[in-house]
């Protein structure tokens, strides 16, 4: 090959334009540009924690994730999506975290059990430091993994005893999509029972949500469970759990699950 021929060869495509760092920078720039301070102020009202927002709506976030996924899907492996999360999840703004989560979930068919310790590390480090981030990531990611690898149930169930509230919430919401379809109900009810002694409104609400979903497939089992454990169940959890029962049934369950220790 002559020097002239070598000079005529097309230059290789610059891979750095699709690197996690480059994509992260582009995402942050877009969030800054498309953010709305009025919407950001409104979003803060839904959180007791100090959560920062750019002010994008959920449809905007999904559209942004779809756009970036269209650009990187032929260039990225799961490791790249994880690298993006390592860049964006530690940031303070909700939309930066959510962008990384939405893109990671595009790769969920490649998830393996080795992802579970990393998810736990993110949660324990408060990378997902509010209920909405936890609920964006964990119901879909963990339920997918549990469904494919049921031997993970013991590990996820053990998270109910973790000192970090976000790890604990993850252990609950992981079963929401599964319970909704009547799957792994034994494990779901086991997790619910383990959480009853914990007094934390974000955990009580998540537990009630999960129980409500379990009741969609087997209302009789949910009713029996609530009556059996009633005095031990936080009232917030009971109220969330019975939302789909008829009004008369709800009143009866509220009365019959109330203990003297309330």
The 8 nearest C-alpha neighbors of each residue, nearest first, counted from 0:
[[1, 4, 2, 5, 3, 6, 8, 7],
 [2, 0, 4, 3, 5, 6, 7, 8],
 [1, 3, 5, 4, 6, 0, 7, 8],
 [4, 2, 6, 1, 5, 7, 0, 8],
 [5, 3, 7, 1, 6, 2, 0, 8],
 [4, 6, 2, 3, 7, 8, 1, 0],
 [5, 7, 3, 4, 8, 2, 9, 1],
 [8, 6, 4, 5, 9, 3, 10, 2],
 [7, 9, 5, 6, 10, 4, 11, 3],
 [10, 8, 7, 11, 6, 12, 5, 4],
 [9, 11, 8, 12, 13, 7, 6, 5],
 [12, 10, 13, 9, 14, 8, 15, 7],
 [13, 11, 14, 10, 9, 15, 16, 17],
 [14, 12, 15, 11, 16, 17, 10, 18],
 [15, 13, 16, 17, 12, 18, 74, 11],
 [14, 16, 18, 17, 13, 21, 20, 19],
 [17, 15, 14, 18, 21, 13, 22, 19],
 [18, 16, 15, 14, 22, 21, 71, 19],
 [17, 19, 15, 21, 20, 16, 22, 14],
 [20, 18, 83, 22, 21, 23, 79, 82],
 [19, 21, 23, 18, 22, 24, 83, 86],
 [22, 20, 24, 18, 23, 19, 16, 17],
 [21, 23, 25, 19, 24, 20, 26, 18],
 [22, 24, 20, 26, 21, 25, 19, 27],
 [23, 25, 21, 27, 22, 26, 28, 20],
 [26, 24, 22, 28, 23, 27, 29, 21],
 [25, 27, 29, 23, 28, 24, 22, 30],
 [26, 28, 30, 24, 29, 25, 31, 23],
 [27, 29, 25, 31, 26, 30, 32, 24],
 [30, 28, 32, 26, 31, 27, 33, 25],
 [31, 29, 27, 33, 32, 28, 34, 26],
 [30, 32, 28, 29, 34, 33, 27, 53],
 [33, 31, 29, 30, 34, 28, 27, 35],
 [34, 32, 30, 31, 29, 35, 55, 54],
 [33, 35, 53, 54, 55, 31, 30, 32],
 [34, 36, 54, 38, 37, 39, 53, 55],
 [37, 35, 39, 38, 54, 40, 34, 53],
 [38, 36, 40, 39, 35, 41, 54, 42],
 [39, 37, 54, 41, 35, 40, 36, 42],
 [38, 40, 54, 36, 52, 42, 37, 41],
 [41, 39, 37, 38, 43, 42, 36, 44],
 [42, 40, 38, 39, 43, 44, 37, 45],
 [41, 43, 39, 44, 40, 45, 38, 52],
 [42, 44, 45, 40, 41, 46, 50, 39],
 [43, 45, 42, 46, 41, 40, 47, 39],
 [46, 44, 43, 42, 47, 41, 48, 50],
 [47, 45, 48, 44, 43, 50, 49, 129],
 [46, 48, 49, 45, 44, 43, 50, 129],
 [47, 49, 46, 50, 129, 128, 43, 45],
 [50, 48, 51, 47, 46, 43, 129, 128],
 [51, 49, 48, 43, 52, 93, 92, 46],
 [50, 52, 92, 93, 91, 49, 53, 43],
 [53, 51, 39, 92, 54, 93, 94, 50],
 [52, 54, 34, 39, 55, 35, 30, 31],
 [53, 55, 39, 35, 34, 38, 52, 36],
 [56, 54, 34, 59, 53, 35, 60, 57],
 [57, 55, 59, 58, 60, 54, 38, 61],
 [56, 58, 60, 59, 61, 55, 62, 94],
 [59, 57, 61, 60, 56, 62, 55, 63],
 [60, 58, 62, 56, 57, 61, 55, 63],
 [59, 61, 57, 63, 58, 62, 64, 56],
 [60, 62, 64, 58, 63, 59, 65, 57],
 [63, 61, 65, 59, 60, 64, 58, 66],
 [62, 64, 66, 60, 61, 65, 59, 67],
 [63, 65, 61, 67, 66, 62, 102, 68],
 [66, 64, 62, 68, 63, 67, 69, 61],
 [65, 67, 63, 69, 64, 68, 62, 70],
 [68, 66, 70, 64, 69, 65, 63, 71],
 [67, 69, 65, 71, 70, 72, 66, 64],
 [70, 68, 66, 67, 71, 72, 65, 73],
 [69, 71, 67, 68, 72, 66, 73, 17],
 [72, 70, 74, 68, 73, 75, 69, 67],
 [71, 73, 68, 74, 75, 69, 70, 76],
 [74, 72, 71, 75, 70, 69, 76, 68],
 [73, 75, 71, 72, 76, 17, 70, 14],
 [76, 74, 72, 79, 71, 73, 77, 80],
 [75, 77, 78, 79, 80, 74, 72, 106],
 [76, 78, 80, 79, 106, 81, 109, 75],
 [79, 77, 81, 76, 80, 82, 75, 83],
 [78, 80, 82, 81, 77, 76, 75, 19],
 [81, 79, 83, 77, 103, 82, 78, 84],
 [82, 80, 78, 84, 83, 79, 77, 85],
 [81, 83, 79, 85, 84, 80, 78, 19],
 [82, 84, 19, 80, 86, 81, 85, 87],
 [85, 83, 81, 99, 87, 88, 86, 82],
 [84, 86, 82, 83, 87, 88, 81, 89],
 [87, 85, 83, 84, 88, 82, 89, 23],
 [86, 88, 84, 90, 96, 89, 95, 85],
 [87, 89, 96, 84, 126, 90, 85, 86],
 [90, 88, 126, 87, 91, 86, 85, 96],
 [91, 89, 88, 87, 92, 95, 96, 86],
 [92, 90, 51, 89, 93, 50, 95, 96],
 [91, 93, 51, 52, 95, 94, 90, 96],
 [92, 94, 96, 52, 95, 51, 97, 91],
 [93, 95, 97, 96, 92, 98, 52, 53],
 [96, 94, 98, 92, 97, 93, 87, 99],
 [97, 95, 88, 93, 94, 99, 98, 87],
 [96, 98, 94, 100, 99, 95, 101, 93],
 [99, 97, 101, 95, 100, 96, 94, 64],
 [98, 100, 84, 102, 97, 96, 101, 103],
 [101, 99, 97, 103, 102, 98, 136, 104],
 [102, 100, 104, 98, 103, 99, 97, 64],
 [101, 103, 105, 99, 104, 100, 64, 98],
 [104, 102, 100, 80, 105, 101, 106, 99],
 [103, 105, 107, 106, 101, 102, 100, 140],
 [104, 106, 102, 103, 107, 101, 68, 108],
 [107, 105, 104, 108, 103, 109, 77, 110],
 [108, 106, 104, 110, 109, 105, 140, 103],
 [109, 107, 106, 110, 105, 143, 104, 111],
 [108, 110, 107, 106, 111, 77, 76, 105],
 [111, 109, 107, 108, 114, 112, 144, 106],
 [110, 112, 113, 114, 109, 144, 115, 148],
 [113, 111, 114, 115, 144, 110, 148, 151],
 [114, 112, 111, 115, 116, 117, 110, 118],
 [113, 115, 112, 117, 116, 111, 118, 110],
 [114, 116, 118, 117, 113, 112, 119, 141],
 [117, 115, 119, 118, 114, 120, 113, 112],
 [116, 118, 120, 119, 114, 115, 121, 113],
 [119, 117, 115, 121, 120, 116, 122, 114],
 [118, 120, 116, 122, 117, 121, 123, 115],
 [119, 121, 117, 123, 118, 122, 124, 116],
 [122, 120, 118, 124, 126, 119, 123, 117],
 [121, 123, 125, 119, 124, 120, 166, 127],
 [122, 124, 120, 125, 121, 163, 119, 166],
 [123, 125, 121, 122, 126, 120, 127, 119],
 [126, 124, 128, 127, 122, 123, 121, 165],
 [125, 127, 89, 121, 88, 124, 128, 122],
 [128, 126, 125, 132, 122, 133, 129, 121],
 [127, 129, 125, 126, 132, 165, 130, 122],
 [128, 130, 131, 132, 127, 133, 48, 50],
 [129, 131, 133, 132, 134, 128, 201, 165],
 [130, 132, 134, 133, 129, 135, 127, 128],
 [133, 131, 135, 127, 134, 130, 129, 136],
 [132, 134, 130, 136, 131, 135, 127, 137],
 [135, 133, 131, 132, 136, 137, 130, 138],
 [134, 136, 132, 133, 131, 137, 100, 138],
 [137, 135, 133, 134, 100, 140, 138, 139],
 [136, 138, 140, 141, 139, 134, 173, 133],
 [139, 137, 173, 172, 142, 141, 140, 134],
 [138, 140, 142, 137, 141, 143, 136, 173],
 [141, 139, 137, 143, 142, 138, 136, 144],
 [142, 140, 144, 173, 137, 143, 138, 139],
 [141, 143, 145, 173, 144, 139, 138, 140],
 [144, 142, 146, 141, 140, 145, 139, 147],
 [143, 145, 141, 147, 142, 146, 148, 140],
 [146, 144, 149, 148, 142, 147, 143, 151],
 [145, 147, 143, 144, 148, 149, 142, 177],
 [146, 148, 144, 145, 149, 143, 142, 111],
 [147, 149, 145, 150, 146, 144, 151, 112],
 [150, 148, 145, 151, 152, 146, 147, 144],
 [149, 151, 148, 152, 153, 145, 154, 147],
 [152, 150, 149, 154, 153, 145, 148, 155],
 [153, 151, 155, 150, 154, 149, 156, 145],
 [154, 152, 156, 151, 155, 157, 150, 149],
 [153, 155, 157, 151, 156, 152, 158, 150],
 [156, 154, 152, 158, 157, 170, 153, 151],
 [155, 157, 153, 158, 154, 159, 152, 190],
 [158, 156, 154, 159, 155, 160, 153, 161],
 [157, 159, 161, 160, 156, 155, 167, 170],
 [160, 158, 167, 157, 161, 156, 170, 194],
 [161, 159, 158, 157, 162, 167, 193, 194],
 [160, 162, 158, 163, 159, 167, 166, 157],
 [163, 161, 164, 160, 167, 166, 159, 123],
 [164, 162, 166, 161, 165, 123, 167, 122],
 [163, 165, 167, 166, 168, 162, 202, 161],
 [166, 164, 168, 167, 163, 122, 169, 133],
 [167, 165, 169, 163, 168, 164, 122, 158],
 [166, 168, 159, 164, 170, 165, 169, 158],
 [167, 169, 165, 171, 170, 166, 202, 164],
 [168, 170, 166, 172, 171, 167, 137, 173],
 [171, 169, 167, 168, 173, 155, 158, 172],
 [172, 170, 168, 169, 173, 174, 206, 190],
 [171, 173, 175, 138, 174, 169, 170, 168],
 [174, 172, 138, 142, 141, 171, 170, 137],
 [173, 175, 177, 172, 176, 178, 187, 171],
 [174, 176, 209, 172, 178, 177, 173, 179],
 [177, 175, 179, 178, 174, 138, 142, 180],
 [178, 176, 182, 174, 179, 180, 175, 181],
 [177, 179, 213, 181, 175, 180, 182, 176],
 [178, 180, 212, 176, 177, 213, 181, 175],
 [181, 179, 178, 177, 182, 216, 176, 213],
 [180, 182, 178, 216, 179, 184, 213, 177],
 [181, 183, 177, 178, 184, 180, 179, 185],
 [184, 182, 186, 185, 187, 177, 178, 181],
 [185, 183, 187, 186, 182, 178, 188, 181],
 [186, 184, 188, 187, 183, 189, 182, 190],
 [185, 187, 189, 184, 183, 188, 190, 152],
 [188, 186, 184, 190, 189, 185, 174, 191],
 [189, 187, 191, 185, 190, 186, 184, 192],
 [188, 190, 186, 192, 187, 191, 185, 193],
 [191, 189, 193, 187, 188, 192, 156, 186],
 [192, 190, 188, 194, 189, 193, 206, 187],
 [193, 191, 189, 194, 190, 195, 188, 228],
 [192, 194, 190, 191, 195, 189, 159, 196],
 [193, 195, 192, 191, 197, 196, 190, 159],
 [194, 196, 232, 197, 192, 193, 231, 233],
 [197, 195, 194, 198, 193, 231, 232, 233],
 [198, 196, 195, 194, 199, 202, 203, 193],
 [199, 197, 196, 200, 203, 233, 202, 195],
 [198, 200, 202, 201, 203, 197, 164, 204],
 [199, 201, 203, 202, 204, 198, 235, 205],
 [202, 200, 204, 203, 199, 205, 130, 168],
 [201, 203, 205, 199, 200, 204, 168, 206],
 [204, 202, 200, 236, 206, 205, 201, 235],
 [205, 203, 207, 201, 206, 202, 236, 200],
 [206, 204, 208, 202, 207, 203, 201, 209],
 [207, 205, 203, 209, 208, 204, 191, 236],
 [208, 206, 236, 240, 239, 210, 204, 209],
 [207, 209, 205, 211, 206, 210, 239, 240],
 [208, 210, 175, 206, 212, 207, 211, 205],
 [211, 209, 213, 207, 240, 212, 208, 214],
 [210, 212, 240, 214, 208, 213, 209, 207],
 [211, 213, 179, 209, 215, 214, 210, 178],
 [214, 212, 178, 210, 211, 179, 215, 216],
 [213, 215, 218, 217, 211, 221, 212, 216],
 [214, 216, 212, 213, 217, 218, 179, 211],
 [215, 217, 214, 181, 213, 218, 180, 179],
 [216, 218, 214, 220, 219, 215, 221, 213],
 [219, 217, 214, 221, 220, 215, 222, 216],
 [220, 218, 222, 221, 217, 223, 214, 224],
 [219, 221, 223, 222, 218, 217, 224, 214],
 [222, 220, 224, 218, 214, 219, 223, 225],
 [221, 223, 219, 225, 224, 220, 218, 226],
 [222, 224, 220, 226, 221, 225, 227, 219],
 [225, 223, 221, 227, 222, 226, 220, 228],
 [224, 226, 229, 222, 228, 227, 223, 221],
 [227, 225, 229, 223, 224, 228, 256, 222],
 [226, 228, 224, 225, 229, 223, 256, 230],
 [229, 227, 225, 231, 226, 230, 224, 232],
 [228, 230, 256, 226, 225, 232, 231, 227],
 [231, 229, 258, 257, 256, 232, 228, 260],
 [230, 232, 229, 228, 195, 233, 196, 258],
 [231, 233, 195, 229, 230, 234, 228, 236],
 [234, 232, 236, 235, 195, 237, 231, 203],
 [235, 233, 237, 236, 238, 232, 257, 261],
 [234, 236, 238, 237, 233, 203, 204, 239],
 [237, 235, 207, 203, 239, 234, 233, 238],
 [238, 236, 234, 240, 235, 239, 207, 241],
 [237, 239, 235, 240, 236, 241, 234, 242],
 [238, 240, 207, 236, 237, 242, 241, 208],
 [239, 241, 211, 207, 237, 210, 238, 242],
 [242, 240, 244, 238, 243, 239, 249, 237],
 [241, 243, 239, 244, 240, 238, 211, 249],
 [244, 242, 241, 245, 211, 240, 215, 214],
 [243, 245, 241, 242, 249, 248, 246, 247],
 [246, 244, 248, 247, 249, 243, 242, 241],
 [247, 245, 249, 248, 250, 244, 242, 243],
 [246, 248, 250, 249, 245, 251, 244, 252],
 [247, 249, 251, 245, 246, 250, 244, 252],
 [250, 248, 246, 252, 247, 251, 244, 241],
 [251, 249, 253, 247, 248, 252, 254, 246],
 [250, 252, 248, 254, 249, 253, 255, 247],
 [251, 253, 255, 249, 254, 250, 256, 248],
 [254, 252, 250, 256, 251, 255, 249, 257],
 [253, 255, 251, 252, 257, 256, 250, 249],
 [256, 254, 252, 257, 253, 251, 226, 229],
 [257, 255, 229, 253, 254, 230, 226, 252],
 [256, 258, 254, 230, 255, 253, 229, 259],
 [259, 257, 230, 260, 261, 256, 229, 231],
 [258, 260, 261, 257, 230, 256, 231, 229],
 [259, 261, 258, 230, 257, 231, 233, 232],
 [260, 259, 258, 257, 230, 234, 233, 231]]
